[in-house]
Amino acid sequence: MTWFKVDDSFHSHPKAMAAGPAAVGLWTIAGSWSNANLTDGFVPDYMLPRFAEDAHELALKLVAAGLWRRAKGGHRFHDWGDYQPTRETVLNERRKWSEKKARQRAGKQDQDSKSSSEGVVSPGDTPGESPGESSPSRSRTRSRTSPKGEVTPDDSLRSSSPPQRGAKRGQRIPDDFEATPDMIEWARTNTPHVGTCTGSVTVSQT
């Protein structure tokens, strides 16, 4: 986008006051058109009716005030290059801007390509992990190797296994327990050094 520049003191400039508000309006619209089309301040006669009514009469006022001068096929702004950007300047700026954006796009593509090649996600990996690394959740389910080369279960597996219960403790013989003859015979044969209880009576082994 190219701007048509108007000095903030133009409203009180002798040339503007001599031309009058209507002619200054034509001057402003024509200046905007000239910058948009990069004509370096040239305004063709055929464009004047599109800018204002009685445009040709207003153009004569601009010429008389010194804001415009007559040119072949139209009118030209007075000292355009002293106040407005020229076609050459605008085209150079646009070319520089295009080259700058092209370098930025090329740099971004190179960066994206580099990031893509360095951050390839291999099968079994999850986003955010470096290639070849497994997620922490999976690594916790593996066994670990002790310094001696022994494979030991991971702490998470050890903590999740149920606690081992101790052996059942012995119980007292009920008061109404009576040894059968077979029990007594077995005890005499296999444990001759232990007395056999029959109810409240202990049978000595002889």
N, C-alpha and C positions, 0 to 999 in steps of 0.2 A: 504494500500500500504506500502511495506517495501522497504527501500532504501539500496542499496549497497554503503557503504561509502569508499571513497578513499581520503587519506590525500593529501593536496595540495602540499606537498613536495615529494610525491611518485615518481614523474618523475625523481628526482635526487637521489633517494635512491639507495645504492650500489646493492641491490638485483635486483631491477628493471633494472638497467643498465647492470647487468651481464646477465640477462635473455634475453634482447633485446626487441625491439618494438613489434615484432610479437607475442612473448610469453606473453608479458604484455597484448596484445589485447585479447588473449585467457583467460588469468587470469581474466580480467575485465568482459568479457561476461559470463564466468562460475560463477563468483561471483554473478552477477545479477540473473542468473538462480537459484542458490542455495538459495538466499534470497526469491525469488518468490515461491519456493517449500518447504521452511523451512527445508532444509537438513543439516543445521548447518555446511556448508562448505564442504560437501561431494559431489564429482562430479563423477558419474559412468563412466566407460570406454566407454559404448555404446553412451553416449551423446557427447563425444569429437568430432567426425566427423561432428556433426551438428553445432559446434561452429566455426570451422576453418579448412582450408586445412592443411595437415601434422600435425594434432592436437596431435598425439601421440609423434612425435618428439619434438614438442613445450612443451608438458607436461614434457618430460625428462629434458628440459632446466629449467623449473620452479622448478622441484625437485632439480636439481643441484644448483640452485641459492638460495634455501631455502624458496621459496614462497609456494611450495606444498610439501607434503610428500605422499609416496605411502601408499595406504590402500587396504584392500581386496575388489576387484571388482572395484577399481577406485582410485581416488586421494582425498586428503583432504587439505583444506587451513591451513596454519600454523597460530596458535594462533587466530583462527576465533573468539572465544568468547571475545578476548581482544579488538577487533575493530568493530565487527559486532553484531547486535542483535541476540540472540539465539532464537530457536523455542519456548522455554518456555516463554521467555520475550514477544515475539510477540503475542502468544496466550493469555497471561494474559492481555496485553494491549487491544487486540480485545474484550476480555470478558468484561473488564471495560467499554469500549466504548459502547458495546451493552447494558449493564445494564444502563448506563447513558441515552442513547437514549430511552430505555424503560420507565425509570422514567419520562423523559420529555414528552413522548407521553401520559403516564398515567395522568400526571399533566395537560396537555392540555385538555384531554378528561374530566377530572373532572371540569376544569374551564369552558369548553364549556357547560357541563351539568348544572352547577350552573347558568351560564348566561342565558341559555335557560329557566330554571325553574323560574328565577326571572323576565325574560323579556317576558313572554307569552303575546301575543297580543290578547285581547279579542275582540269579535264582536263589531263593532262600533268604535274601537280604530284605530289609524293609527300608522305606525312605528315611533318610536321616542317618543311616549307617554308612560307614566307609566300605568299599568293596571287599568282600571276603569275610567281613565281620558278621557274626550272628547277633541277634537281639539279646539283651540281658535276660529276658524271660526264658529263652531257649538255653542259654549257657548255664542257667541255674539248675537245669534238669540233668546235667551231665555229671559224671564222676570225676573226681580229681585224683591226681597221682601224687603220693607222698614222696618225700625226699629219698626214701628207700626203694622207690619204684613200685610200692604197693598201691593198688587202686582202692580209694576210699570213697564212700558215698558222699554226695554234696551235703552241706549243712542243712539246706532247705529240705532235702529228702529225709535226713535224719530227724529233723524236728517234726516232720509230718507223720512219721511212723508212730504207731501206738506204743505206749510205755510197756516194758516187760513186767509182767506180774511175778512176784516171788512164789516159791513153792508153797503149797498149802501146809499150814502148821498141823501137828498131830492133835487129836482129840482124846479126851478121857473116855475110858470104857464105861458104858452105862452100868448103873448099879444092878440092873436086872439081867446083865449078860451072864450066860452060862456056857461053858465050853462043852462041846460035844465030845463023845468018846473018840471020834476020828481026830479032832483037834488035839486031844490029849496024847493020843498015840503018835501023831505027827511031831508034836513038841518033844516027846521023850526020845524019838528017833533022831531028830535033826538038831535039837538044842538041849543036849543032856545037862548042860551047866546052868540052864535057866529054869526057875521054878514055874510051874503051870498053875494058873489061877482058875479055880472053878467057883464062880460066885465070889464069896468072901474067904474061900479056903485055898491056900497055896499048897500044891502037891509037890513035895520035894522029889527030885529025880535021883534015884539010887542006882 
